Amino acid sequence: MPKSVRTMAVLIVTAMSLLAVAPPAAAVQPGASAFERTWSRTDRPVAETQVSRTWMWGPAAFTSAMGEYYEEGPDQTRIVQYFDKTRMEISTDPAADPSSIWYVTNGLLAKELVTGEMQLGDNDFQALGPADVNVAGDANDPNGPTYATFNQLLDATPLAAGAVVSQRLNRAGEVTDDPALVERNVLAAHFVAETNHTVAEPFWAFMNAEGTVYELTGYQEARLFDNPFFATGFPISEAYWATVQVGGTPRDVLIQVFERRVLTYTPENGSGWQVEAGNVGQHYYRWRYDAEIPTEPPAVDLLDYDPIGPVLAPYWELENQGMSTVTLGNNAPFDMVVEFSGPETTQMVIPACEECVVFPHEHAFTGCWEEIDWQEVTLPPGNYRVTISWPGSNARAGAGPQTYVPNGDYYTCWAIVEDN
């Protein structure tokens, strides 16, 4: 046995086989490119400081593209990706035109949070209960309205177009008329017959606004949304003023809930940020998966090995129910110990591969021995510090920080490779 060895992971990128077979490009790429195109149109100008206005999606996604169960989707699957403000979805219609603005939509997340009904198909719902989560302001504000608050207001009488919005809402769902709000001169602007609610003027102006967008040809001036309801869906509530804490300071904010978004209007904010989209994507992810949103892996000391870890497979197993499954194989002649430290701490031991060897460094390790044992562990999604070691050998521990998303299946095998 050499005095010094290092570890190297070979990534298995398909859940359909234990061999390193490349997945069909259609399994991931159309979704990834369509999501990027949709994000770039409104949010790339914000990210590159070409314009100052609210994010419509967020600075970046906080999950990989992933599969969620949907009854009418191909193989009962819908490809989605979560952002701060919402969730992007690929159309479940196989004949959908990828160039259409409706090929990627954002889910009816706000509606699900308010009604408490998680949608699993066109006519399939699971009752989770309205979310007791603040729709705006600080998450720990004890007095601001929640999604559950708006559950009581779905059938409220709509304001007439041109009427002044002077309704004030509290957390309990009580609506009062506040004459002091008349001075703000915010009007109801556009009645939507489909849901019997009237969009407030600041939101209607934003939904029809023009500004800097990014297209394939570069930056240009155009409508932010080709259809005013593309990003928001129809309103499912009236607009109400509420006192919410923002950074610990109470502020009067106008709030209106739509099918896909929550929009807020804060007159004191700077230009471009008076109307903002709420963090519905974050709220929904926590509600659906009962888990904190994944973030970048924590910084750790990686010694002198590369933090190579499992890769997300493109064929998502939907029975994971929000958990992550990691399947590992031991391609070395020593028992392998795998330790996960994160939202859950666990350890697994994979028996030695009697037929395997310590690979000389000059020989590329390009595949997994077909006869090795495979073991899997199911974990809550999130950030983990993973350590791979072979007690009894002189191989140094490997792996590093890794982030697992819900409903993700990860496959990898590990081997011992000599140092030069």
C-alpha positions as CSV (number, residue, x, y, z in Angstrom):
1,M,0.0,0.0,0.0
2,P,1.5,3.4,-0.9
3,K,2.3,5.8,1.9
4,S,0.0,8.5,0.6
5,V,-3.2,8.1,-1.3
6,R,-6.0,10.4,-2.2
7,T,-9.7,9.8,-3.0
8,M,-11.5,10.5,-6.3
9,A,-15.2,10.3,-7.0
10,V,-16.6,9.1,-10.3
11,L,-20.0,10.6,-10.8
12,I,-22.9,8.4,-12.0
13,V,-25.3,10.7,-13.8
14,T,-28.3,8.5,-14.4
15,A,-30.6,6.7,-12.0
16,M,-31.5,4.2,-14.7
17,S,-28.2,2.3,-14.6
18,L,-25.2,1.8,-12.4
19,L,-23.0,2.5,-15.4
20,A,-21.9,5.9,-16.4
21,V,-24.4,6.3,-19.2
22,A,-25.1,9.8,-20.3
23,P,-28.7,10.8,-19.9
24,P,-30.7,12.1,-22.9
25,A,-30.1,15.8,-23.4
26,A,-33.9,16.4,-23.3
27,A,-34.0,15.2,-19.7
28,V,-32.6,18.5,-18.4
29,Q,-31.4,20.9,-21.0
30,P,-34.7,22.3,-22.3
31,G,-35.8,23.2,-18.8
32,A,-32.4,24.7,-17.9
33,S,-32.2,26.9,-21.0
34,A,-35.9,27.9,-20.8
35,F,-35.5,28.8,-17.1
36,E,-32.4,30.9,-17.8
37,R,-34.1,32.7,-20.7
38,T,-37.1,33.6,-18.6
39,W,-35.0,34.8,-15.6
40,S,-32.7,36.8,-17.9
41,R,-35.5,38.8,-19.5
42,T,-36.5,40.8,-16.3
43,D,-33.8,40.0,-13.7
44,R,-30.5,40.0,-15.7
45,P,-30.8,43.8,-16.1
46,V,-31.3,44.1,-12.3
47,A,-28.3,41.8,-11.6
48,E,-26.1,43.7,-13.9
49,T,-27.2,47.1,-12.5
50,Q,-28.7,48.2,-15.8
51,V,-31.8,49.2,-14.0
52,S,-33.1,49.7,-10.4
53,R,-36.3,47.8,-9.8
54,T,-37.7,44.8,-7.9
55,W,-36.5,41.3,-8.6
56,M,-39.2,39.3,-10.3
57,W,-37.5,35.9,-9.6
58,G,-34.5,36.6,-7.4
59,P,-30.7,37.0,-7.8
60,A,-30.4,33.2,-8.3
61,A,-32.3,30.0,-7.9
62,F,-32.0,28.2,-4.6
63,T,-32.6,24.7,-5.9
64,S,-31.5,22.9,-9.0
65,A,-34.0,22.1,-11.7
66,M,-35.9,19.2,-10.1
67,G,-38.9,17.0,-10.6
68,E,-42.2,17.3,-8.6
69,Y,-45.2,15.1,-8.9
70,Y,-47.9,16.3,-11.2
71,E,-50.6,14.0,-12.4
72,E,-50.8,15.3,-16.0
73,G,-47.1,15.7,-16.4
74,P,-44.9,13.4,-18.6
75,D,-44.4,10.3,-16.3
76,Q,-46.4,12.3,-13.8
77,T,-43.6,14.7,-13.4
78,R,-43.2,18.4,-13.8
79,I,-39.8,20.1,-14.0
80,V,-39.5,23.1,-11.7
81,Q,-36.9,25.3,-10.1
82,Y,-37.3,27.5,-7.0
83,F,-36.4,31.1,-6.7
84,D,-36.9,33.6,-3.8
85,K,-40.0,35.1,-5.4
86,T,-41.7,32.1,-7.0
87,R,-41.2,28.7,-8.7
88,M,-40.6,28.3,-12.4
89,E,-42.4,25.4,-14.1
90,I,-42.0,23.8,-17.5
91,S,-45.2,23.3,-19.4
92,T,-46.6,19.7,-18.9
93,D,-48.0,19.8,-22.4
94,P,-45.7,17.7,-24.7
95,A,-46.8,19.8,-27.7
96,A,-46.1,23.1,-26.0
97,D,-44.0,25.6,-28.0
98,P,-40.7,26.2,-26.2
99,S,-40.6,29.7,-27.7
100,S,-43.9,30.7,-26.1
101,I,-43.9,32.9,-23.0
102,W,-46.2,30.3,-21.5
103,Y,-43.7,27.5,-21.9
104,V,-42.3,28.6,-18.5
105,T,-44.7,29.8,-16.0
106,N,-44.6,30.5,-12.3
107,G,-46.8,28.3,-10.2
108,L,-50.0,29.2,-8.4
109,L,-48.0,29.3,-5.2
110,A,-49.7,32.2,-3.5
111,K,-53.1,30.7,-4.2
112,E,-52.0,27.4,-2.7
113,L,-50.6,29.1,0.4
114,V,-53.8,31.0,1.0
115,T,-56.2,28.2,0.3
116,G,-54.0,25.5,2.0
117,E,-54.5,23.2,-1.0
118,M,-51.3,21.9,-2.6
119,Q,-51.9,21.2,-6.2
120,L,-50.7,17.8,-7.5
121,G,-52.6,17.8,-10.8
122,D,-55.2,19.7,-12.8
123,N,-57.9,18.4,-10.4
124,D,-55.8,16.8,-7.7
125,F,-55.1,18.6,-4.4
126,Q,-53.7,17.8,-1.0
127,A,-54.9,19.7,2.0
128,L,-52.0,21.1,4.0
129,G,-53.9,24.0,5.6
130,P,-53.4,27.8,4.9
131,A,-49.9,28.9,5.7
132,D,-49.4,30.8,8.9
133,V,-46.6,32.8,7.3
134,N,-46.3,36.5,7.0
135,V,-47.0,37.7,3.4
136,A,-44.8,40.7,3.7
137,G,-42.2,42.3,6.0
138,D,-40.2,40.6,8.7
139,A,-40.8,36.8,9.2
140,N,-40.9,37.3,12.9
141,D,-43.4,40.2,12.9
142,P,-46.2,39.0,15.3
143,N,-48.8,41.4,13.9
144,G,-48.5,41.4,10.1
145,P,-51.1,39.6,8.0
146,T,-50.4,36.0,6.9
147,Y,-51.5,33.8,4.0
148,A,-54.0,32.3,6.4
149,T,-55.3,35.9,7.0
150,F,-56.2,36.2,3.3
151,N,-58.0,32.9,3.3
152,Q,-60.9,34.7,5.0
153,L,-61.0,37.4,2.3
154,L,-61.2,35.4,-1.0
155,D,-64.9,36.4,-1.4
156,A,-64.6,40.0,-0.3
157,T,-66.7,42.5,-2.3
158,P,-64.5,44.2,-4.9
159,L,-63.9,47.9,-4.9
160,A,-65.2,49.8,-7.9
161,A,-62.6,51.0,-10.4
162,G,-61.6,54.6,-9.4
163,A,-62.4,54.1,-5.7
164,V,-59.8,55.1,-3.1
165,V,-58.2,52.2,-1.3
166,S,-58.6,53.0,2.4
167,Q,-59.2,49.5,3.7
168,R,-56.8,48.5,6.6
169,L,-56.3,44.8,7.4
170,N,-54.9,43.2,10.6
171,R,-53.6,39.8,11.3
172,A,-56.9,38.4,12.5
173,G,-58.5,39.2,9.1
174,E,-60.5,42.2,10.4
175,V,-61.0,45.0,7.7
176,T,-61.6,48.5,8.8
177,D,-61.9,51.8,6.9
178,D,-59.1,54.2,7.8
179,P,-60.0,57.8,6.6
180,A,-56.3,58.8,7.0
181,L,-55.4,56.5,4.1
182,V,-57.6,58.6,1.7
183,E,-54.8,61.2,1.7
184,R,-52.5,58.6,0.0
185,N,-54.8,58.7,-3.0
186,V,-54.2,55.1,-4.1
187,L,-57.1,54.0,-6.4
188,A,-58.6,50.8,-7.4
189,A,-57.8,50.5,-11.1
190,H,-58.8,47.4,-13.0
191,F,-61.6,45.0,-12.3
192,V,-60.9,41.3,-13.1
193,A,-64.1,39.4,-13.8
194,E,-62.5,36.0,-13.6
195,T,-61.9,36.3,-9.9
196,N,-64.2,39.2,-9.0
197,H,-61.4,41.4,-7.6
198,T,-60.0,44.8,-8.6
199,V,-56.3,45.4,-9.0
200,A,-54.9,48.5,-7.2
201,E,-53.5,51.2,-9.4
202,P,-49.8,50.9,-8.4
203,F,-49.9,47.2,-9.2
204,W,-51.8,47.6,-12.4
205,A,-49.2,50.2,-13.6
206,F,-46.4,47.8,-12.7
207,M,-48.0,44.8,-14.5
208,N,-48.2,47.0,-17.6
209,A,-44.9,48.8,-17.2
210,E,-42.1,49.1,-19.8
211,G,-38.4,49.1,-19.0
212,T,-35.1,47.6,-19.8
213,V,-35.3,43.8,-20.5
214,Y,-32.7,41.3,-21.8
215,E,-33.5,39.4,-25.0
216,L,-31.3,37.2,-27.2
217,T,-30.1,40.3,-29.1
218,G,-29.2,42.1,-25.9
219,Y,-30.7,44.9,-23.8
220,Q,-33.7,46.7,-25.1
221,E,-36.7,48.7,-24.0
222,A,-40.0,46.8,-24.0
223,R,-42.9,45.7,-21.8
224,L,-41.8,43.8,-18.8
225,F,-44.6,41.3,-19.3
226,D,-46.1,40.6,-22.7
227,N,-49.3,39.7,-20.8
228,P,-50.0,41.8,-17.6
229,F,-51.1,38.6,-15.8
230,F,-48.1,36.5,-16.9
231,A,-46.1,36.9,-13.6
232,T,-49.0,37.5,-11.2
233,G,-52.0,35.5,-12.4
234,F,-55.4,37.0,-11.5
235,P,-56.0,38.7,-8.1
236,I,-57.5,36.5,-5.4
237,S,-57.9,39.3,-2.9
238,E,-58.6,43.0,-2.8
239,A,-55.7,45.4,-2.0
240,Y,-55.4,46.3,1.7
241,W,-53.1,48.5,3.7
242,A,-51.5,46.8,6.7
243,T,-48.9,47.8,9.3
244,V,-45.9,45.4,9.0
245,Q,-42.4,45.4,10.4
246,V,-39.7,45.9,7.9
247,G,-36.2,45.6,9.4
248,G,-37.9,45.9,12.8
249,T,-39.6,49.3,11.9
250,P,-43.4,49.4,11.5
251,R,-44.5,50.7,8.1
252,D,-47.7,51.0,6.2
253,V,-47.7,48.8,3.2
254,L,-50.3,48.1,0.5
255,I,-50.7,44.3,-0.1
256,Q,-52.5,42.4,-2.7
257,V,-52.5,38.7,-3.3
258,F,-52.6,37.2,-6.8
259,E,-52.7,33.6,-7.9
260,R,-49.0,33.5,-8.5
261,R,-47.5,36.4,-6.5
262,V,-47.9,38.8,-3.6
263,L,-47.3,42.4,-4.6
264,T,-46.6,45.1,-2.1
265,Y,-46.5,48.9,-2.5
266,T,-44.5,51.0,-0.1
267,P,-44.7,54.7,-1.1
268,E,-41.6,55.6,1.0
269,N,-39.4,53.3,-1.0
270,G,-37.1,54.6,-3.7
271,S,-38.1,54.7,-7.4
272,G,-38.2,51.2,-8.9
273,W,-38.7,49.6,-5.4
274,Q,-42.1,51.0,-4.4
275,V,-43.8,47.9,-5.9
276,E,-42.1,44.7,-4.9
277,A,-42.8,41.0,-5.3
278,G,-42.9,39.1,-2.0
279,N,-40.7,36.1,-1.3
280,V,-43.5,33.6,-2.2
281,G,-41.0,31.0,-3.5
282,Q,-39.2,30.8,-0.1
283,H,-42.5,30.7,1.8
284,Y,-44.0,28.0,-0.4
285,Y,-40.8,25.8,-0.3
286,R,-40.9,25.8,3.5
287,W,-44.6,25.1,3.6
288,R,-44.5,22.3,1.1
289,Y,-41.3,20.5,2.3
290,D,-41.3,21.5,5.9
291,A,-37.6,22.3,5.5
292,E,-35.4,25.3,5.3
293,I,-34.3,26.4,1.9
294,P,-30.9,25.1,0.7
295,T,-28.2,27.8,0.5
296,E,-24.6,27.7,-0.7
297,P,-22.6,25.0,1.1
298,P,-20.8,26.3,4.2
299,A,-17.1,27.2,3.9
300,V,-14.9,24.4,5.3
301,D,-11.2,23.4,5.2
302,L,-10.9,21.0,2.3
303,L,-7.2,19.9,2.9
304,D,-5.7,19.0,-0.4
305,Y,-8.5,17.2,-2.1
306,D,-11.2,18.4,-4.4
307,P,-14.8,18.7,-3.0
308,I,-16.2,16.3,-5.6
309,G,-19.5,14.9,-4.5
310,P,-22.6,13.2,-5.8
311,V,-24.4,14.7,-8.8
312,L,-28.1,15.2,-9.1
313,A,-29.6,12.6,-11.5
314,P,-32.0,13.7,-14.1
315,Y,-34.6,11.0,-13.4
316,W,-36.2,12.2,-10.2
317,E,-37.9,9.6,-7.9
318,L,-41.1,11.2,-6.8
319,E,-41.7,8.9,-3.9
320,N,-39.0,10.8,-2.0
321,Q,-41.8,13.1,-0.7
322,G,-39.4,16.1,-0.4
323,M,-36.4,14.1,0.9
324,S,-33.1,13.5,-0.9
325,T,-31.7,10.1,-1.6
326,V,-28.0,9.5,-1.9
327,T,-26.7,6.2,-3.3
328,L,-23.1,5.4,-2.8
329,G,-20.8,2.5,-4.0
330,N,-17.5,1.4,-2.6
331,N,-15.0,0.8,-5.3
332,A,-12.1,0.0,-2.9
333,P,-10.7,-3.1,-1.1
334,F,-11.5,-1.6,2.3
335,D,-14.7,-1.0,4.2
336,M,-15.9,2.5,3.4
337,V,-17.4,4.8,6.1
338,V,-19.6,7.7,5.0
339,E,-20.6,10.4,7.5
340,F,-23.2,13.1,6.8
341,S,-23.3,16.1,9.1
342,G,-26.0,18.7,8.5
343,P,-29.8,18.9,9.0
344,E,-29.4,15.3,10.0
345,T,-26.3,13.5,11.2
346,T,-25.8,9.9,10.2
347,Q,-23.2,7.3,9.3
348,M,-23.2,4.4,6.9
349,V,-20.6,1.6,6.3
350,I,-20.3,0.0,2.8
351,P,-18.4,-3.3,2.8
352,A,-15.1,-3.7,0.9
353,C,-15.1,-4.6,-2.7
354,E,-12.9,-7.8,-2.7
355,E,-12.2,-7.6,-6.4
356,C,-11.3,-3.9,-6.4
357,V,-7.9,-2.4,-6.2
358,V,-6.1,0.7,-5.3
359,F,-5.8,2.5,-8.6
360,P,-2.4,3.7,-9.7
361,H,-2.5,7.5,-10.3
362,E,-1.4,7.1,-13.9
363,H,-4.4,5.0,-14.7
364,A,-7.6,7.0,-15.0
365,F,-10.4,5.8,-12.8
366,T,-13.3,6.1,-15.2
367,G,-16.1,3.7,-14.1
368,C,-17.5,1.7,-11.2
369,W,-16.9,-2.0,-10.8
370,E,-20.2,-3.7,-11.8
371,E,-20.2,-6.0,-8.8
372,I,-19.8,-3.5,-6.0
373,D,-22.3,-3.1,-3.2
374,W,-24.6,0.0,-3.4
375,Q,-26.3,1.5,-0.3
376,E,-28.6,4.5,-0.1
377,V,-29.5,6.9,2.6
378,T,-32.5,9.2,2.7
379,L,-31.9,12.7,4.1
380,P,-33.8,16.0,4.6
381,P,-32.7,18.5,1.9
382,G,-30.0,21.1,2.8
383,N,-26.3,21.5,3.3
384,Y,-24.1,18.7,4.5
385,R,-20.5,18.2,5.4
386,V,-19.7,14.7,4.0
387,T,-16.7,12.7,4.9
388,I,-15.6,9.5,3.0
389,S,-12.9,7.3,4.7
390,W,-11.5,3.8,4.6
391,P,-10.5,2.7,8.1
392,G,-7.6,0.3,7.9
393,S,-6.1,2.0,4.9
394,N,-3.9,5.1,4.9
395,A,-6.2,7.0,2.6
396,R,-7.0,10.4,3.8
397,A,-10.7,11.3,4.3
398,G,-12.3,13.0,1.3
399,A,-15.6,14.6,0.1
400,G,-16.5,18.0,1.4
401,P,-19.5,20.4,1.5
402,Q,-22.5,19.3,-0.5
403,T,-26.1,20.7,-1.0
404,Y,-29.0,18.3,-1.6
405,V,-32.3,19.5,-2.9
406,P,-35.8,17.9,-2.3
407,N,-36.8,14.9,-4.4
408,G,-33.2,14.6,-5.6
409,D,-31.5,11.3,-6.3
410,Y,-27.7,11.4,-6.1
411,Y,-25.4,8.6,-7.3
412,T,-21.7,8.2,-6.9
413,C,-19.0,5.6,-6.3
414,W,-15.7,6.2,-4.7
415,A,-12.2,4.6,-5.1
416,I,-8.8,4.9,-3.6
417,V,-6.2,6.3,-6.0
418,E,-2.5,6.5,-5.4
419,D,-0.8,9.8,-5.2
420,N,2.2,10.4,-7.4
